[in-house]
């Protein structure tokens, strides 16, 4: 029992990354673990474009109040403040560069691990948040299980007709939509909104090719539509399950990670679930910032 109590009070350390891409875009990642991978693989906590990073480019570990870094890539070695390295300490404020992408990191205190935390962690003591919460969660079960609205489908029925009225333009219109669909599919891992939009574009290209009588091109576009629809719907399902788990156990960092994917995926939809995502994002941001603000060692 004493061991269990001690474990429940154990302080958890995380890693906060700030990333600047070659095109000037910036992102921030808050990893709720002491270890993180930077690379282009889907399992990496900080995912970079494949043209910039290897599948697993760098491993980062927070230990003893310091951040340790180890290069995993055989080629395209990163630099730390302009100096190539293999392994060492990543000081706060030092800039890691990987093929046009620059990153900084800091070790953050995520607070104490607690067991059986109520899902009411979202209802932080901020008046406006409390008002929103009272509207959204007007009825709460005795078990303290907060209701989650039903999620909408990502896609409408497949596109069946070509919108252009000129038959002689069917082929050119379809080719343009197919190129756009393929480009958005390629950007999909970095822009979930593009991934969603690519499906209807593939379907539109297939419909226009069908009306143009181009069987081979129609099959290519239809195949792209079917496979992309299945892939995106599966990710949508998995992300929703992960978000609901993070919500139930009171993990704002896990919730933020899934919301960063789900909010762009559902940007074209309206309704209670989309509103719930936006509200949850505000709650999780407040709670994550509150926990991250605690100085290390306390």
N, C-alpha and C positions, 0 to 999 in steps of 0.2 A: 504493500500500500504506500509506503514511504517513497519507493522508487517511482510509482505511478504519479504521485503528487509532484515530485521533483521534475518529472518529464513534462507534466502539464504546464509548468512554469518556465520551461526552457525558452530562451529568447531565440527568435528566428531571424536570420539575416538574409537579405535579398540584394539584388543588383539592379541599379537604374542606369540604363544606357540612353545616350542621346546620339542619334545617327543623322548625318548629313550626306545626301546622295550627290552624285556628280551634276545633276540638273538643278541643284539648289534646294530640293525638298528636304524637310527635316521631319524626324519621327522620334518618339520617346518610347522606350520599352521598360516596363518594371517587371522583373522576373522574381517570383516569390520562392526563390531557392538560392542556395549558396553556389550553385554551379550552373553555367550556361554555355551553350555552343553558339558560335557565330558561323554562319555558312549559308549555302543555298538549299540545303535539304529541308524537306517539310518538317522534320522533327526538331530543327534548330530553334532555340528560343528567340534568337535575333536572326531573322531570315533576310538575306541579301540577294540581289539579282544574280542569276547564274553566270552572267558575263563578268561579274565582279569577284565572285568568291567560289571556292571549291565547295563540295557538299558539306564537309566539316572543315572550316578554315582555321578557326581559333577556339581553344577551350579556355574559359574564364572561371576561376574559383575564388570565392571570398573566404578567407581563413585568418583568424587571429587579428581581425581589424584591417587586414591588407588584402589587396586584390592581386592574385597570381594569374599569369597568362602564359599559354603554351601554344606554339604554332603546330597545326596538324597538317597543313597543306604542303605538298612536295614542291609545288611551283607557285609563282606569284606571291612571294614572301611578303608579309605585312611589315610596316615600319611603325615604330613608336617614337613620336616627336622627330620623325625624319630618319631614324636609325634602324636598320634591319635587325631583327632579333629572332631567337628561337624560343626562349623561355625566360621568365623573370617576373618582376613586380610591375604592375600597371598603376602608377601613381595617379591620384585624383587630379584631374585637369589635363593629364597627358593625352595626346591625340594619337589614336591608332588609325592608320591609313591602310585600306585594302583596295587597290585598283580603283581609285577615284572616290571611294566611300570613306568618310572619316567618322570615328566614334570616340566618345568619352564615356567613362564609367565612374560610378561611385557606389560604395557599399552602404546599404541602408538597413536600419533596424525596423523590422516588420512587426515588432511587438512580441508578446508572449503567446506561445501556442496554448490554446485552451480547448478543452473537450466539452462537447455538448453546448456550444455557443448557440444562442437563440437566433433564428433568422431575423429577429428585430434589430440586428446590427445595422440595418439600413436606415432605421428611424433615428438618425443622429439629431442632436439638440440644435437644429437650425430651424427657426420658425417656418420659413417658406417650404422647407422640405417636409416638415410635419403636416402642413396644410395639404400639400400634394399627396402625401401618404394617406391622409385621412380620406381623401377623395377616391384614390385608387383602391385602397384596401378598406372599404367601408364595412366589409364583413369578413371576419377572421374566425376560422374554426377553432374549437376549444383546444385542439392539439397544437396550436400556434403554427399550423401549416398555412402560409400565405398563398392566396390563389394566384395562379399564373394564367393569363389569357391564352386562348387557343391560338396557335401560330398559323398565319395564312400560308397558302401555297405560294411558292416563288413564281410559278409560271402559269399563264393562261393556256387555253387549248392551243395545240400546234397551229401555226399559220398554214392556211390551206390554199390561199389564192394570191396571185401576184397583183400588187396595187397599181402598177402602171397599166394604162389603157391601150398602149400601142404595142401590138404583138411583135413588131420588128425590134422592139427595145427589150424584150424579155431577157434575151441572152446577156446583153451588156449590163442590164440592171442586176441580174443574178450574179454575174461575175464580180461586180462591185461589192455586193452584199457579202459574198463568200470571202473576198479578201478582207473585208472589215471584220467579219466573224472570226477568221483565223487569227488576225492581229489581236483582237480582244481576248481570244482564248489564250494566246501566248502571254498576255499581260495578266491573265486571270490569277495566278498565284500571288501577285502583288497588288491587284485591284479586284476585289470580289465583285464589285459593281460591273466591271468589264466582263467578268466570267458569266454573270447572270445575263447580261445583254447579248453575249455571243450566241446564246441558244436561239433566241427569236430571229437573229440574223441568219444563222444556219438554216432555220426553217423557212425563212423568207426566200433565201437563195434556192432552196430545194423546190419550193412552190413555183418560182419563176422558171427554173430550168425545166420543170415538168410541163409547164404550159408552152415552153419553147420547143419541146420535143427532144431535149438533150438528155438522154437516159443516163449516160455515164456520169455526167456532171451532177445530175440529180442524185444519183446514188452516193456520190462523194459528199455532197452537202447534207443529205439525209443521215448518212452515217455519222458525220460530225455533230449533227443536232442531237441524235439519240445518245451518243456517248457522252457529250458534254452535259446534256440535261441530267443524265444519270449521275455523273460525277458531282455536279453542283448540288443536286438534291441530297446526295449522301452526305456531303460536307455540311449542308444546312442542318440535317438531322443530327449529326454528331455534335456540332457546335451548340445546338439547342440543349442537348442532353448535358453537355459539360457546363453550360451556363446555369442550368437549373440546379445542378449539383453544387456549384460554387455559391449560388444564392441561398440554398438550403443550409449549407454548413457555415455561412457567414464569411466567405473568402472574397474580399473586394478585389484582390489582385488577379485571382483566377477569373472573376467576373469581367474585369476590364479587358483581359486578354481575349475572351470570347466575344465581348461586345464590339471590340475593334473589327471583328469579322462580320458579325451579324447585322450591325447597323448599316454598313454599306450594302450588304446583300439585300436588305429589305427596304432600301431607300425609295423604291418605286411603289411601295405599298402604303396603305393607310389603315388605321384601325387600332383597337385596344392593345394588340400585341406590340405593334410598332411604338405606340405611346409608352407602353411599359418598358420597352428597351431603353427609350430616351430617359425615362425617370430613373431606371435602375443605373444607367450610366452616370447620372448626376450623383446619386447616393454613393455609388462605388468610388467615384472620384474623390468625394469629400472624405470618405472613410480611409481610402488609401493614402491621401495626403496627410490626414491626421496621424496615421500610424508611421508614415515615412518621416514625419517631422521630429520623431523622438530621437535624441542623440544616441549614438552607439554607446554601449556599456551600461545603459540604465535599465 
